Amino acid sequence: MAIPIAILDCDLLLHGRGHKTLDRFDIESVSDEFLLTTFGFPRDFIYYLVELLKDGLLRRTQRSRAISPDVQILAALGFYTSGSFQSKMGDAIGISQASMSRCVSNVTRALMEKAPEFIGFERDEAARQQDKEEFFRVAGIPNVIGVIDCAHIAIKAPNADNSSYVNKKGFHSINCQLVCDARGLLLSAQTHWPGSLAHRAVFTQSSVYKMFEEQEKHEGWLLGDHRYPLRKWLMTPVPNPDTPADFRYNVAHVSTHEIVDRTFRALQTRFRCLDGAKGYLQYSPEKCSHIIQACCVLHNISLQSGLDAWTFERTEATDQSEESSDPTENVDVGALRVRQELIQNHFS
């Protein structure tokens, strides 16, 4: 019986069945400028990604006439960085929309597997000291090891548990908590929280909170804005400054904390699939979370490879839901004393 053409993958129509990978797009045949403008990264970095991810991609594509790792990576990079529909990017490199979707899924999973290698707080003593010095040069706050904040990435309304993903601005989103160093390198990226969950709730349920709370000795401070609770290891602004030193500390805090906001803007600018201005992610919350995580891993890989984190940074602030601090929160007296000593010693 004849098989209706409508149900066939067009890749099979074009190439038939076999047992080798298909090379639909020859990276050597295009210019450096084309690679950068179409896929968002230079040639050498794309080659590096192919070497890094090819074993994982080959494991997932042990099927007839599988798409080669380099084409899979180009397909995913094109989607991540353009924010365009998969069919449009698939046409650019000569694969079907179904194959484009598989490529994005495969590369996303391969990048997520690499997350522990590229995102983490682990630093040797020299690196930790360098981080503190770089933060200190920003505005004079000593002993800072990271800045923390959350941002909302717009997604389509999920089929189930719809209301839990509606944030305070009324759109469906994933609330992502990032911690970064002074260069914008991510130390933590938790990208799975429903949009209705407030920053403080995300924070207190996060692995970052648990890790720092369980430490007996803290190597330094995180900086969080007014939506975060003051802790001995987390410095926040003074809510009602009444001395010149308080004001100087708050100004320095804002200037230093801005680094994490710049990092969010750089992520959403380089990876247009995360930019709500280009439309929301058209997937389930779980898959959206995976795509966001993959982009975070790519951000760190590119930064560690020598690419500038701020090259594509947009200047306008990201559009985030408004949250206020909790006036009923119990004040940590020990943390209050630590912050006051910090202000007295460095901003008086």
C-alpha positions in Angstrom: 0.0 0.0 0.0 1.3 3.4 -0.9 2.3 5.7 2.0 0.8 9.2 1.8 3.6 11.7 1.2 2.1 14.0 3.8 3.3 11.8 6.7 6.8 11.3 5.5 9.7 13.3 6.9 11.0 15.4 4.0 14.6 14.5 5.0 13.8 10.8 4.1 12.2 11.9 0.8 15.4 13.8 -0.1 18.0 11.4 1.2 16.5 8.0 1.8 17.6 5.6 4.5 21.1 4.6 5.3 23.6 4.6 8.2 25.7 7.7 7.9 25.2 11.3 8.9 23.9 13.9 6.5 25.8 17.1 5.8 23.2 19.5 4.5 25.2 22.7 5.3 28.9 23.2 4.6 30.3 25.5 7.2 33.4 26.0 5.1 31.4 27.4 2.2 30.2 30.5 4.0 32.0 33.6 5.3 32.8 34.5 8.9 30.4 37.4 8.7 27.6 35.0 7.6 28.2 32.7 10.5 28.2 35.5 13.0 25.1 37.2 11.7 23.1 34.0 11.1 24.1 31.9 14.1 25.4 34.5 16.5 28.9 33.1 17.1 32.2 33.2 15.2 33.6 30.2 13.3 36.2 29.1 15.9 33.6 29.0 18.7 31.3 26.9 16.6 34.2 24.5 15.9 34.8 24.3 19.7 31.2 23.6 20.4 31.2 20.7 17.8 34.2 19.1 19.6 32.6 19.7 23.0 29.2 18.2 22.2 29.7 15.8 19.3 29.9 12.6 21.4 26.6 13.4 23.2 24.9 14.3 19.9 26.1 11.2 18.1 24.7 9.0 20.9 21.3 10.6 20.4 21.3 10.3 16.6 22.2 6.6 16.1 19.5 6.2 13.6 19.3 6.0 9.8 20.7 9.0 8.0 21.2 11.0 11.2 22.0 14.7 10.9 25.7 15.5 11.6 26.6 17.2 15.0 27.8 20.4 13.3 24.5 20.8 11.5 22.6 20.1 14.7 24.6 22.7 16.5 24.1 25.3 13.8 20.4 24.6 13.8 20.2 25.1 17.6 22.4 28.2 17.6 20.3 29.7 14.8 17.1 29.2 16.9 18.6 30.4 20.2 20.1 33.5 18.7 17.5 34.6 16.2 14.3 34.0 18.1 12.7 33.1 14.8 10.4 30.2 14.2 12.1 26.9 13.7 10.8 26.5 10.2 12.5 29.7 9.1 15.9 28.7 10.5 15.4 25.1 9.2 15.0 26.5 5.6 18.2 28.4 6.0 20.3 25.2 6.5 18.2 22.8 4.5 16.4 20.7 7.0 12.7 20.1 7.8 10.9 21.7 10.7 10.6 18.2 12.3 14.3 17.8 12.0 14.9 21.3 13.2 12.9 20.6 16.4 14.9 17.4 17.0 18.2 19.3 16.6 17.2 21.9 19.1 16.1 19.3 21.6 19.3 17.2 21.1 21.6 20.2 21.5 19.7 21.6 24.4 20.0 18.3 26.3 23.7 18.0 25.4 24.3 21.5 26.8 22.4 20.8 29.9 24.6 17.8 30.5 27.6 20.2 30.4 26.1 22.6 33.0 28.0 21.3 36.0 31.3 21.8 34.1 30.6 25.4 33.3 28.3 26.8 35.9 29.2 26.6 39.6 30.6 28.4 42.7 33.7 26.2 42.7 36.8 28.4 42.6 40.4 28.1 43.8 41.7 30.6 46.3 43.3 32.8 43.6 40.2 32.9 41.5 38.0 33.8 44.5 40.4 36.6 45.4 40.3 37.9 41.9 36.5 37.9 41.9 36.5 40.0 45.1 39.0 42.5 43.7 37.0 42.9 40.5 33.8 43.5 42.5 35.6 46.0 44.8 36.8 48.0 41.8 33.2 48.6 40.7 32.1 50.7 43.7 34.3 49.8 46.7 32.3 47.1 48.4 34.7 44.5 49.7 34.4 40.7 50.0 31.7 40.3 47.4 31.7 36.9 45.6 28.5 37.2 43.5 25.3 39.2 42.8 21.9 37.6 42.7 18.6 38.4 41.0 15.6 36.9 39.2 14.1 37.7 35.8 11.0 36.5 34.0 11.2 34.7 30.6 7.8 34.8 28.8 6.3 31.4 27.8 3.1 30.3 26.2 0.2 29.4 28.5 0.8 25.8 29.6 -1.9 23.2 29.2 -1.9 22.3 32.9 -1.3 24.3 36.1 -1.9 27.5 34.0 -2.3 30.0 36.9 1.0 29.1 38.6 2.9 30.5 35.6 1.1 33.9 35.6 3.3 36.6 37.1 2.3 39.9 38.7 2.4 41.6 35.3 -0.2 39.2 34.0 1.8 37.2 31.5 2.9 33.6 31.7 6.6 33.2 32.5 9.4 31.2 34.1 11.1 32.9 37.0 14.9 32.4 36.6 17.3 33.0 39.5 20.9 33.9 38.4 24.0 34.5 40.4 27.0 35.9 38.5 30.5 37.2 39.2 31.9 40.7 38.3 32.5 39.6 34.6 29.0 38.3 34.2 30.0 34.6 34.5 27.2 32.6 35.9 27.8 30.9 39.2 24.3 29.6 39.5 21.4 29.4 37.0 18.1 28.0 38.2 15.6 28.3 35.4 12.5 26.2 36.4 10.5 28.3 38.8 6.8 29.2 37.9 6.3 32.9 37.2 3.8 33.4 40.0 6.5 32.6 42.6 8.0 35.7 44.1 11.8 36.3 44.0 12.0 35.8 47.8 10.1 32.5 47.6 12.4 31.3 44.7 15.4 32.3 46.7 14.5 30.6 50.0 13.7 27.4 48.1 16.8 27.4 45.9 19.9 25.4 46.2 21.9 28.6 46.6 20.1 29.5 49.8 20.6 26.0 51.2 24.3 25.9 50.3 25.0 29.2 52.0 22.8 28.5 55.0 24.6 25.3 55.6 28.1 26.8 55.4 29.8 27.3 58.8 32.3 29.8 57.4 31.4 32.1 54.5 34.1 33.1 52.0 32.3 36.3 51.1 28.9 38.0 50.5 26.3 37.8 47.8 24.5 41.1 47.0 20.7 41.1 46.5 18.3 44.0 46.1 15.5 45.0 48.4 13.4 42.0 47.5 15.9 39.6 49.2 16.2 39.0 53.0 19.3 40.3 54.8 21.6 37.5 55.8 25.2 37.4 57.2 26.2 36.1 53.7 23.7 38.3 51.7 24.0 42.0 51.9 20.9 44.1 50.8 20.4 47.9 50.6 19.5 49.9 53.7 15.7 50.3 53.5 15.5 53.7 55.1 19.0 55.4 54.9 19.4 58.2 57.4 23.2 58.9 57.3 25.6 59.9 54.6 27.4 56.5 55.0 24.1 54.7 54.5 23.5 56.6 51.3 27.0 56.0 50.0 26.6 52.3 50.7 23.3 52.1 48.9 24.7 53.8 45.8 27.7 51.4 45.8 25.3 48.5 46.3 23.1 49.5 43.3 26.2 50.0 41.1 27.6 46.6 41.9 24.3 44.8 41.8 23.7 46.2 38.3 26.1 43.6 37.0 23.5 40.8 37.3 20.9 43.0 35.5 23.4 43.6 32.7 24.0 39.9 32.5 20.3 39.2 32.1 20.1 41.9 29.4 23.1 40.4 27.6 21.5 36.9 27.7 18.2 38.1 26.3 20.0 40.1 23.6 22.4 37.4 22.5 19.7 34.7 22.7 16.7 36.3 21.2 14.6 33.2 21.8 14.5 34.5 25.5 13.5 38.0 24.6 9.8 38.7 25.1 9.9 41.4 22.4 10.4 38.6 19.9 7.5 36.6 21.2 7.2 34.0 24.0 8.8 30.5 24.0 6.3 28.2 22.3 6.9 25.1 24.4 5.9 23.4 27.6 7.3 25.0 30.8 9.7 22.0 31.2 11.2 22.4 27.7 11.3 26.2 28.1 13.3 25.7 31.3 15.7 23.5 29.4 16.2 26.0 26.6 16.9 28.8 29.1 19.4 26.6 30.9 21.1 25.7 27.6 21.5 29.4 26.8 23.0 30.0 30.2 25.5 27.3 29.6 26.3 28.7 26.2 26.8 32.2 27.8 29.4 30.8 30.2 31.1 28.7 27.5 31.5 31.7 25.3 32.7 33.9 28.2 35.3 31.3 29.2 36.3 31.1 25.6 37.2 34.7 25.5 34.1 36.2 24.0 32.8 39.5 25.5 29.7 39.0 27.7 28.5 42.5 27.0 29.1 42.6 23.2 25.4 42.4 22.3 24.0 43.9 25.5 21.0 46.1 25.0 20.8 49.3 27.0 17.2 49.3 28.1 16.2 47.5 31.4 14.5 44.2 31.2 10.8 44.3 31.7 10.3 42.5 35.0 7.3 42.1 37.3 7.2 44.4 40.3 7.7 43.1 43.7 8.2 44.8 47.0 10.0 43.8 50.2 8.2 42.2 53.0 7.9 44.7 55.9 6.8 41.9 58.3 10.0 39.9 57.8 11.9 39.1 61.0 15.2 41.0 61.0 18.3 38.9 61.4 20.1 40.8 64.1 23.4 39.2 63.4 23.2 40.1 59.7 22.1 43.6 60.6 25.3 44.0 62.7 27.4 42.7 59.8 26.0 45.2 57.4 26.4 48.0 59.8 30.1 47.1 60.4 30.5 47.0 56.6 29.0 50.5 56.3 31.0 51.9 59.2 34.4 50.5 58.0 34.1 51.3 54.3 31.6 54.1 53.8 31.8 56.4 56.8 
